[in-house]
Amino acid sequence: RSRVRSNWQMPVFCLLAFSLLAVLSLWFPALPGNGKGPMQLALSDGLPHSMVAILLGLKLVVILAVLRGGAEGGLLTPGLAVGGLASLLHCALWQSGFPGGDESSFALVGAAAFLAASMQMPLTAVVLVME
């Protein structure tokens, strides 16, 4: 990150990353953006677990691709989205052995825990989730 990317690779990676995002967003409209769309879907209890797994994998790929392509932006809301989607998958495993519990609660707690651990900012994660 400290060195400036001024070679031919940056425009190529940028074109590939955003083309990938554009094509994937035709089938998954919640994919582009900062992560608000997937997080809202995670909290709404409207996603089947197979779609959660697909959306989580694609969101991770897109985040890595656009950051490698040179996009500037924060990681707080994408961290919430990744944590919320990952905790929904863990919720499915947990509820197979211990039924009960609200999936939205799993998503909210998992999003805050992932953000707090990955960014090492627990108070910011709590405030952002309360917001």
Phi and psi restraints in degrees (value plus and minus 20) as a CYANA .aco file:
   2 SER   PHI     -95.2   -55.2
   2 SER   PSI     -46.0    -6.0
   3 ARG   PHI    -110.1   -70.1
   3 ARG   PSI     130.2   170.2
   4 VAL   PHI    -103.7   -63.7
   4 VAL   PSI     111.6   151.6
   5 ARG   PHI    -108.6   -68.6
   5 ARG   PSI      80.5   120.5
   6 SER   PHI    -140.5  -100.5
   6 SER   PSI      -2.0    38.0
   7 ASN   PHI    -115.5   -75.5
   7 ASN   PSI    -192.9  -152.9
   8 TRP   PHI     -93.2   -53.2
   8 TRP   PSI     -35.3     4.7
   9 GLN   PHI     -91.5   -51.5
   9 GLN   PSI     -54.3   -14.3
  10 MET   PHI     -82.5   -42.5
  10 MET   PSI     -68.3   -28.3
  11 PRO   PHI     -83.4   -43.4
  11 PRO   PSI     -54.3   -14.3
  12 VAL   PHI     -88.0   -48.0
  12 VAL   PSI     -68.3   -28.3
  13 PHE   PHI     -83.7   -43.7
  13 PHE   PSI     -57.9   -17.9
  14 CYS   PHI     -83.2   -43.2
  14 CYS   PSI     -66.4   -26.4
  15 LEU   PHI     -82.2   -42.2
  15 LEU   PSI     -63.7   -23.7
  16 LEU   PHI     -86.8   -46.8
  16 LEU   PSI     -64.0   -24.0
  17 ALA   PHI     -84.7   -44.7
  17 ALA   PSI     -66.4   -26.4
  18 PHE   PHI     -97.0   -57.0
  18 PHE   PSI     -45.3    -5.3
  19 SER   PHI     -87.9   -47.9
  19 SER   PSI     -62.0   -22.0
  20 LEU   PHI     -80.1   -40.1
  20 LEU   PSI     -64.9   -24.9
  21 LEU   PHI     -82.4   -42.4
  21 LEU   PSI     -61.7   -21.7
  22 ALA   PHI     -84.3   -44.3
  22 ALA   PSI     -62.5   -22.5
  23 VAL   PHI     -88.0   -48.0
  23 VAL   PSI     -64.9   -24.9
  24 LEU   PHI     -86.7   -46.7
  24 LEU   PSI     -50.8   -10.8
  25 SER   PHI     -91.2   -51.2
  25 SER   PSI     -34.5     5.5
  26 LEU   PHI     -85.6   -45.6
  26 LEU   PSI     -57.5   -17.5
  27 TRP   PHI    -115.8   -75.8
  27 TRP   PSI     -46.0    -6.0
  28 PHE   PHI    -146.9  -106.9
  28 PHE   PSI      64.6   104.6
  29 PRO   PHI     -87.1   -47.1
  29 PRO   PSI     -34.1     5.9
  30 ALA   PHI    -104.2   -64.2
  30 ALA   PSI     -26.0    14.0
  31 LEU   PHI     -90.9   -50.9
  31 LEU   PSI     -66.3   -26.3
  32 PRO   PHI     -91.5   -51.5
  32 PRO   PSI     142.8   182.8
  33 GLY   PHI      82.9   122.9
  33 GLY   PSI    -188.3  -148.3
  34 ASN   PHI    -109.6   -69.6
  34 ASN   PSI     -22.4    17.6
  35 GLY   PHI      95.8   135.8
  35 GLY   PSI     -20.4    19.6
  36 LYS   PHI     -85.5   -45.5
  36 LYS   PSI     -60.4   -20.4
  37 GLY   PHI     -81.8   -41.8
  37 GLY   PSI     -73.0   -33.0
  38 PRO   PHI     -81.7   -41.7
  38 PRO   PSI     -54.6   -14.6
  39 MET   PHI     -88.0   -48.0
  39 MET   PSI     -59.1   -19.1
  40 GLN   PHI     -85.7   -45.7
  40 GLN   PSI     -58.1   -18.1
  41 LEU   PHI     -86.0   -46.0
  41 LEU   PSI     -57.3   -17.3
  42 ALA   PHI     -85.3   -45.3
  42 ALA   PSI     -55.3   -15.3
  43 LEU   PHI    -101.6   -61.6
  43 LEU   PSI     -33.9     6.1
  44 SER   PHI    -109.6   -69.6
  44 SER   PSI     -24.3    15.7
  45 ASP   PHI      39.7    79.7
  45 ASP   PSI       5.8    45.8
  46 GLY   PHI    -125.8   -85.8
  46 GLY   PSI     -14.7    25.3
  47 LEU   PHI    -125.4   -85.4
  47 LEU   PSI     110.4   150.4
  48 PRO   PHI     -90.4   -50.4
  48 PRO   PSI     136.3   176.3
  49 HIS   PHI     -84.7   -44.7
  49 HIS   PSI     -49.9    -9.9
  50 SER   PHI     -86.9   -46.9
  50 SER   PSI     -58.6   -18.6
  51 MET   PHI     -89.4   -49.4
  51 MET   PSI     -53.9   -13.9
  52 VAL   PHI     -82.0   -42.0
  52 VAL   PSI     -64.8   -24.8
  53 ALA   PHI     -84.3   -44.3
  53 ALA   PSI     -62.2   -22.2
  54 ILE   PHI     -85.5   -45.5
  54 ILE   PSI     -66.4   -26.4
  55 LEU   PHI     -84.4   -44.4
  55 LEU   PSI     -57.8   -17.8
  56 LEU   PHI     -84.6   -44.6
  56 LEU   PSI     -67.0   -27.0
  57 GLY   PHI     -82.6   -42.6
  57 GLY   PSI     -64.2   -24.2
  58 LEU   PHI     -88.0   -48.0
  58 LEU   PSI     -57.2   -17.2
  59 LYS   PHI     -84.9   -44.9
  59 LYS   PSI     -59.9   -19.9
  60 LEU   PHI     -83.4   -43.4
  60 LEU   PSI     -63.9   -23.9
  61 VAL   PHI     -83.4   -43.4
  61 VAL   PSI     -64.1   -24.1
  62 VAL   PHI     -86.6   -46.6
  62 VAL   PSI     -62.1   -22.1
  63 ILE   PHI     -79.9   -39.9
  63 ILE   PSI     -68.2   -28.2
  64 LEU   PHI     -84.0   -44.0
  64 LEU   PSI     -59.7   -19.7
  65 ALA   PHI     -87.6   -47.6
  65 ALA   PSI     -65.7   -25.7
  66 VAL   PHI     -93.2   -53.2
  66 VAL   PSI     -52.1   -12.1
  67 LEU   PHI     -88.1   -48.1
  67 LEU   PSI     -57.7   -17.7
  68 ARG   PHI     -88.3   -48.3
  68 ARG   PSI     -49.8    -9.8
  69 GLY   PHI     -95.3   -55.3
  69 GLY   PSI     -28.4    11.6
  70 GLY   PHI      86.5   126.5
  70 GLY   PSI     -10.9    29.1
  71 ALA   PHI     -88.9   -48.9
  71 ALA   PSI     122.1   162.1
  72 GLU   PHI    -119.7   -79.7
  72 GLU   PSI     123.4   163.4
  73 GLY   PHI     146.3   186.3
  73 GLY   PSI     152.4   192.4
  74 GLY   PHI    -105.9   -65.9
  74 GLY   PSI     151.0   191.0
  75 LEU   PHI    -140.5  -100.5
  75 LEU   PSI     -16.1    23.9
  76 LEU   PHI     -89.3   -49.3
  76 LEU   PSI     -75.9   -35.9
  77 THR   PHI     -88.7   -48.7
  77 THR   PSI     -60.3   -20.3
  78 PRO   PHI     -80.6   -40.6
  78 PRO   PSI     -54.2   -14.2
  79 GLY   PHI     -84.6   -44.6
  79 GLY   PSI     -59.4   -19.4
  80 LEU   PHI     -82.6   -42.6
  80 LEU   PSI     -62.6   -22.6
  81 ALA   PHI     -84.9   -44.9
  81 ALA   PSI     -64.9   -24.9
  82 VAL   PHI     -83.9   -43.9
  82 VAL   PSI     -63.9   -23.9
  83 GLY   PHI     -84.4   -44.4
  83 GLY   PSI     -60.9   -20.9
  84 GLY   PHI     -85.2   -45.2
  84 GLY   PSI     -62.5   -22.5
  85 LEU   PHI     -89.6   -49.6
  85 LEU   PSI     -60.2   -20.2
  86 ALA   PHI     -85.0   -45.0
  86 ALA   PSI     -58.0   -18.0
  87 SER   PHI     -91.2   -51.2
  87 SER   PSI     -46.4    -6.4
  88 LEU   PHI     -85.8   -45.8
  88 LEU   PSI     -56.3   -16.3
  89 LEU   PHI     -87.2   -47.2
  89 LEU   PSI     -59.8   -19.8
  90 HIS   PHI     -86.8   -46.8
  90 HIS   PSI     -52.8   -12.8
  91 CYS   PHI     -82.3   -42.3
  91 CYS   PSI     -60.7   -20.7
  92 ALA   PHI     -83.0   -43.0
  92 ALA   PSI     -61.0   -21.0
  93 LEU   PHI     -86.9   -46.9
  93 LEU   PSI     -62.3   -22.3
  94 TRP   PHI     -84.3   -44.3
  94 TRP   PSI     -63.5   -23.5
  95 GLN   PHI     -93.8   -53.8
  95 GLN   PSI     -34.2     5.8
  96 SER   PHI     -90.7   -50.7
  96 SER   PSI     -49.4    -9.4
  97 GLY   PHI    -120.7   -80.7
  97 GLY   PSI     -52.2   -12.2
  98 PHE   PHI    -150.2  -110.2
  98 PHE   PSI      67.5   107.5
  99 PRO   PHI     -84.8   -44.8
  99 PRO   PSI     131.5   171.5
 100 GLY   PHI      94.4   134.4
 100 GLY   PSI     146.9   186.9
 101 GLY   PHI      79.3   119.3
 101 GLY   PSI     133.3   173.3
 102 ASP   PHI    -118.1   -78.1
 102 ASP   PSI     108.5   148.5
 103 GLU   PHI     -84.7   -44.7
 103 GLU   PSI     -54.3   -14.3
 104 SER   PHI     -83.3   -43.3
 104 SER   PSI     -57.5   -17.5
 105 SER   PHI     -85.8   -45.8
 105 SER   PSI     -61.6   -21.6
 106 PHE   PHI     -78.8   -38.8
 106 PHE   PSI     -64.7   -24.7
 107 ALA   PHI     -84.1   -44.1
 107 ALA   PSI     -62.2   -22.2
 108 LEU   PHI     -87.8   -47.8
 108 LEU   PSI     -66.7   -26.7
 109 VAL   PHI     -87.3   -47.3
 109 VAL   PSI     -61.0   -21.0
 110 GLY   PHI     -85.0   -45.0
 110 GLY   PSI     -58.2   -18.2
 111 ALA   PHI     -84.1   -44.1
 111 ALA   PSI     -64.5   -24.5
 112 ALA   PHI     -86.7   -46.7
 112 ALA   PSI     -60.4   -20.4
 113 ALA   PHI     -86.7   -46.7
 113 ALA   PSI     -62.0   -22.0
 114 PHE   PHI     -84.7   -44.7
 114 PHE   PSI     -64.1   -24.1
 115 LEU   PHI     -84.9   -44.9
 115 LEU   PSI     -62.8   -22.8
 116 ALA   PHI     -82.9   -42.9
 116 ALA   PSI     -60.3   -20.3
 117 ALA   PHI     -97.5   -57.5
 117 ALA   PSI     -61.1   -21.1
 118 SER   PHI     -94.4   -54.4
 118 SER   PSI     -55.2   -15.2
 119 MET   PHI    -119.4   -79.4
 119 MET   PSI     -26.4    13.6
 120 GLN   PHI      35.9    75.9
 120 GLN   PSI      25.0    65.0
 121 MET   PHI    -157.2  -117.2
 121 MET   PSI      56.0    96.0
 122 PRO   PHI     -86.4   -46.4
 122 PRO   PSI     -57.6   -17.6
 123 LEU   PHI     -89.0   -49.0
 123 LEU   PSI     -58.7   -18.7
 124 THR   PHI     -84.1   -44.1
 124 THR   PSI     -58.9   -18.9
 125 ALA   PHI     -83.7   -43.7
 125 ALA   PSI     -62.8   -22.8
 126 VAL   PHI     -83.8   -43.8
 126 VAL   PSI     -64.4   -24.4
 127 VAL   PHI     -85.9   -45.9
 127 VAL   PSI     -61.5   -21.5
 128 LEU   PHI     -85.8   -45.8
 128 LEU   PSI     -58.1   -18.1
 129 VAL   PHI     -89.7   -49.7
 129 VAL   PSI     -58.4   -18.4
 130 MET   PHI     -86.0   -46.0
 130 MET   PSI     -50.0   -10.0
